Amino acid sequence: EWVGALKAVLNILDRSDAIVLEQDEKNFRLSAKSTAESYLSEWPLTELTGIKHGMSRALFTMDYLSDIGKALTGPVKIETGIDYPMRMSFRIGEASVSYLVAPRIEEA
């Protein structure tokens, strides 16, 4: 479950570190690296529900994701693109919640 992986990353990285979410033709990956630790989780697209096939990759600052990560519950729908804002949607009780998170653009 990628929500559990995201919460694990939140516990080992500083708020100034970054996380990469990427997808290729076969897998979805969550990776992070700090000066002291690194983390990688990967899931076959066949194991994820509602996944749109295609390429995506974006780098997000942990500072943005750490507060959102505390609120994540149950199934979370994520929508990503290449250096495009990520939308995270989930339910808290009867309420539907969506967050838009801007990526950090990497220099080429």
LUMKE-893787 format. One record per residue: x, y, z of N, C-alpha, C in turn; residue in one letter. Coordinates in steps of 0.2 Angstrom, whole numbers, plus 5000, padded with zeros to 4 digits. Atoms other than C-alpha are relative to their C-alpha. Layout:
{{X, Y, Z}, {X, Y, Z}, {X, Y, Z}, 'A'},
...
END
This chain:
{{5004, 4994, 5000}, {5000, 5000, 5000}, {5004, 5006, 5000}, 'E'},
{{4995, 4995, 5001}, {5008, 5016, 4994}, {4999, 5005, 5006}, 'W'},
{{5001, 4995, 4994}, {5000, 5027, 5009}, {5004, 4998, 5005}, 'V'},
{{4996, 5002, 4995}, {5009, 5016, 5021}, {5008, 5002, 4999}, 'G'},
{{4993, 4998, 5002}, {5025, 5019, 5011}, {5001, 5007, 5001}, 'A'},
{{5000, 4993, 4999}, {5022, 5037, 5011}, {5001, 5002, 5007}, 'L'},
{{4999, 4998, 4992}, {5020, 5038, 5030}, {5007, 4997, 5002}, 'K'},
{{4993, 5003, 4998}, {5036, 5027, 5032}, {5005, 5005, 4998}, 'A'},
{{4995, 4995, 5003}, {5046, 5040, 5021}, {4999, 5006, 5005}, 'V'},
{{5001, 4994, 4996}, {5038, 5054, 5031}, {5004, 5000, 5007}, 'L'},
{{4997, 5001, 4994}, {5046, 5047, 5047}, {5008, 5000, 5000}, 'N'},
{{4992, 5001, 5001}, {5064, 5045, 5040}, {5003, 5006, 4997}, 'I'},
{{4997, 4994, 5004}, {5066, 5061, 5030}, {4999, 5007, 5004}, 'L'},
{{5001, 4993, 4998}, {5068, 5079, 5035}, {4995, 5004, 4995}, 'D'},
{{5005, 4996, 5004}, {5055, 5092, 5029}, {5003, 5003, 4994}, 'R'},
{{4997, 4997, 5006}, {5068, 5099, 5017}, {5002, 4995, 4995}, 'S'},
{{4998, 5005, 5005}, {5071, 5082, 5008}, {4994, 5000, 4995}, 'D'},
{{5005, 5000, 5005}, {5061, 5077, 4993}, {4998, 4993, 4999}, 'A'},
{{5003, 5007, 5002}, {5051, 5062, 4987}, {4999, 5000, 4992}, 'I'},
{{5001, 5001, 5007}, {5050, 5056, 4969}, {4994, 4995, 4999}, 'V'},
{{5006, 5005, 5002}, {5033, 5048, 4962}, {5001, 4999, 4993}, 'L'},
{{5000, 5001, 5007}, {5035, 5040, 4945}, {4997, 4994, 4998}, 'E'},
{{5003, 5006, 5003}, {5027, 5028, 4934}, {5002, 4999, 4993}, 'Q'},
{{4998, 5002, 5007}, {5032, 5019, 4918}, {4995, 4995, 4998}, 'D'},
{{5005, 5004, 5003}, {5023, 5006, 4908}, {4998, 4994, 5004}, 'E'},
{{5001, 5006, 4996}, {5024, 4992, 4921}, {4999, 5002, 5008}, 'K'},
{{4999, 4999, 4992}, {5027, 5000, 4939}, {4999, 5007, 5002}, 'N'},
{{5000, 4994, 4996}, {5023, 5014, 4951}, {5005, 5000, 5005}, 'F'},
{{4995, 4999, 4995}, {5037, 5020, 4962}, {5000, 5006, 5004}, 'R'},
{{4999, 4995, 4995}, {5040, 5030, 4977}, {5007, 5000, 5003}, 'L'},
{{4993, 5000, 4998}, {5058, 5035, 4981}, {5001, 5006, 5003}, 'S'},
{{4998, 4994, 4996}, {5066, 5047, 4993}, {5008, 4999, 5002}, 'A'},
{{4993, 5000, 4998}, {5084, 5051, 4998}, {5002, 5006, 5004}, 'K'},
{{4997, 4995, 4996}, {5092, 5061, 5011}, {5008, 4999, 5001}, 'S'},
{{4993, 5001, 4999}, {5110, 5063, 5017}, {5002, 4994, 5003}, 'T'},
{{4999, 5006, 4996}, {5108, 5048, 5029}, {4996, 4994, 4998}, 'A'},
{{5005, 5006, 5001}, {5094, 5037, 5022}, {4998, 5000, 4993}, 'E'},
{{5004, 5001, 5006}, {5086, 5031, 5006}, {4994, 4995, 5000}, 'S'},
{{5006, 5004, 5000}, {5070, 5023, 5002}, {4997, 4999, 4993}, 'Y'},
{{5003, 5002, 5007}, {5062, 5014, 4987}, {4994, 4995, 5001}, 'L'},
{{5005, 5005, 5000}, {5045, 5006, 4986}, {4997, 5000, 4992}, 'S'},
{{5002, 5001, 5007}, {5038, 4999, 4969}, {4994, 4995, 5000}, 'E'},
{{5006, 5004, 5001}, {5021, 4992, 4964}, {4999, 4998, 4993}, 'W'},
{{5002, 5001, 5007}, {5016, 4983, 4948}, {4993, 5004, 4999}, 'P'},
{{5007, 4997, 5001}, {5002, 4993, 4940}, {4994, 4995, 5000}, 'L'},
{{5005, 5005, 5000}, {4992, 4977, 4939}, {4997, 4999, 5007}, 'T'},
{{5002, 5000, 4993}, {4991, 4978, 4958}, {4996, 5006, 5003}, 'E'},
{{5003, 4993, 4998}, {4984, 4996, 4959}, {4993, 5001, 4996}, 'L'},
{{5007, 4999, 5003}, {4966, 5000, 4956}, {4999, 5007, 4997}, 'T'},
{{5002, 4994, 5003}, {4960, 5014, 4945}, {5006, 5004, 4997}, 'G'},
{{4994, 4997, 5002}, {4978, 5017, 4938}, {4999, 5002, 4992}, 'I'},
{{5000, 4999, 5007}, {4979, 5026, 4921}, {5007, 4999, 4998}, 'K'},
{{4994, 5002, 5002}, {4993, 5019, 4911}, {5003, 5006, 4996}, 'H'},
{{4997, 4995, 5003}, {5006, 5031, 4905}, {5006, 5002, 5004}, 'G'},
{{4994, 4998, 4997}, {5022, 5040, 4910}, {4999, 5006, 5005}, 'M'},
{{5000, 4994, 4996}, {5024, 5051, 4925}, {5006, 5000, 5004}, 'S'},
{{4995, 4999, 4995}, {5037, 5058, 4936}, {5000, 5007, 5002}, 'R'},
{{4999, 4994, 4997}, {5038, 5072, 4948}, {5003, 5000, 5007}, 'A'},
{{4997, 4999, 4994}, {5048, 5078, 4963}, {4996, 5004, 5005}, 'L'},
{{5004, 4996, 4995}, {5039, 5084, 4979}, {5004, 5001, 5006}, 'F'},
{{4997, 4998, 4993}, {5046, 5093, 4994}, {4997, 4997, 5006}, 'T'},
{{5003, 5003, 4994}, {5043, 5083, 5010}, {4996, 5005, 5004}, 'M'},
{{5003, 4995, 4996}, {5038, 5100, 5018}, {4993, 5000, 4998}, 'D'},
{{5007, 4999, 5002}, {5022, 5100, 5007}, {4996, 4993, 5002}, 'Y'},
{{5004, 5006, 4999}, {5018, 5081, 5009}, {4999, 4998, 5008}, 'L'},
{{5000, 5003, 4993}, {5022, 5079, 5028}, {4993, 5002, 5003}, 'S'},
{{5006, 4998, 4997}, {5006, 5089, 5034}, {4994, 4996, 4997}, 'D'},
{{5005, 5004, 5003}, {4995, 5080, 5021}, {5000, 4993, 5002}, 'I'},
{{4999, 5007, 4998}, {5002, 5063, 5025}, {4997, 4998, 5007}, 'G'},
{{5003, 5001, 4993}, {4995, 5065, 5043}, {4993, 4999, 4999}, 'K'},
{{5007, 5001, 5001}, {4978, 5066, 5036}, {4997, 4994, 4996}, 'A'},
{{5002, 5005, 5004}, {4978, 5052, 5024}, {4997, 4994, 5003}, 'L'},
{{5003, 5006, 4997}, {4966, 5038, 5027}, {4997, 4996, 4994}, 'T'},
{{5003, 5004, 5005}, {4959, 5023, 5018}, {5003, 5000, 4993}, 'G'},
{{4998, 4999, 5007}, {4960, 5022, 4999}, {5002, 5007, 4998}, 'P'},
{{4998, 4993, 5003}, {4969, 5037, 4991}, {5001, 4999, 4993}, 'V'},
{{4999, 5000, 5007}, {4967, 5041, 4973}, {5005, 5006, 4999}, 'K'},
{{4995, 4995, 5002}, {4982, 5050, 4966}, {5000, 5001, 4992}, 'I'},
{{4999, 4999, 5007}, {4984, 5058, 4949}, {5006, 5004, 4999}, 'E'},
{{4994, 4997, 5001}, {5001, 5063, 4943}, {5001, 5001, 4993}, 'T'},
{{4998, 4999, 5007}, {5010, 5069, 4927}, {5007, 5001, 5000}, 'G'},
{{4993, 4998, 5000}, {5027, 5074, 4922}, {5001, 5007, 5002}, 'I'},
{{4999, 4993, 4997}, {5032, 5089, 4933}, {4993, 5004, 5000}, 'D'},
{{5007, 4997, 5000}, {5013, 5092, 4935}, {4997, 4999, 5007}, 'Y'},
{{5002, 5001, 4993}, {5004, 5095, 4951}, {4996, 4993, 5001}, 'P'},
{{5003, 5007, 4998}, {4998, 5079, 4960}, {4994, 5002, 5004}, 'M'},
{{5007, 4999, 4996}, {4980, 5078, 4966}, {5000, 4993, 5004}, 'R'},
{{5001, 5005, 4996}, {4977, 5067, 4981}, {4993, 5000, 5003}, 'M'},
{{5007, 5000, 4998}, {4959, 5062, 4985}, {4998, 4994, 5004}, 'S'},
{{5002, 5006, 4995}, {4952, 5052, 4999}, {4994, 5003, 5004}, 'F'},
{{5006, 4998, 4996}, {4937, 5052, 5011}, {5002, 5000, 5008}, 'R'},
{{5000, 5000, 4992}, {4937, 5057, 5030}, {4993, 5000, 5002}, 'I'},
{{5007, 5000, 4998}, {4921, 5051, 5037}, {4995, 5001, 4994}, 'G'},
{{5005, 4998, 5006}, {4907, 5058, 5025}, {5003, 5005, 4995}, 'E'},
{{4998, 4995, 5004}, {4918, 5071, 5018}, {5005, 4998, 4995}, 'A'},
{{4995, 5002, 5005}, {4928, 5070, 5002}, {5005, 5006, 5000}, 'S'},
{{4995, 4996, 4999}, {4945, 5078, 5003}, {5005, 5000, 4994}, 'V'},
{{4995, 5000, 5006}, {4957, 5083, 4988}, {5005, 5005, 5002}, 'S'},
{{4994, 4995, 5000}, {4974, 5091, 4989}, {5003, 5000, 4994}, 'Y'},
{{4996, 4999, 5006}, {4984, 5098, 4975}, {5007, 5002, 5003}, 'L'},
{{4993, 4998, 4997}, {5003, 5098, 4978}, {5004, 5001, 4994}, 'V'},
{{4996, 4998, 5006}, {5014, 5107, 4966}, {5007, 4997, 5001}, 'A'},
{{4994, 5004, 5000}, {5030, 5098, 4961}, {5006, 5005, 5001}, 'P'},
{{4994, 4996, 5001}, {5048, 5105, 4963}, {5003, 4998, 4993}, 'R'},
{{4998, 5001, 5007}, {5054, 5107, 4945}, {5008, 4999, 5000}, 'I'},
{{4993, 5001, 5001}, {5071, 5100, 4942}, {5003, 5003, 4994}, 'E'},
{{4996, 4997, 5006}, {5084, 5108, 4931}, {5002, 4995, 4996}, 'E'},
{{4998, 5005, 5004}, {5088, 5099, 4916}, {5008, 5000, 4999}, 'A'},
END
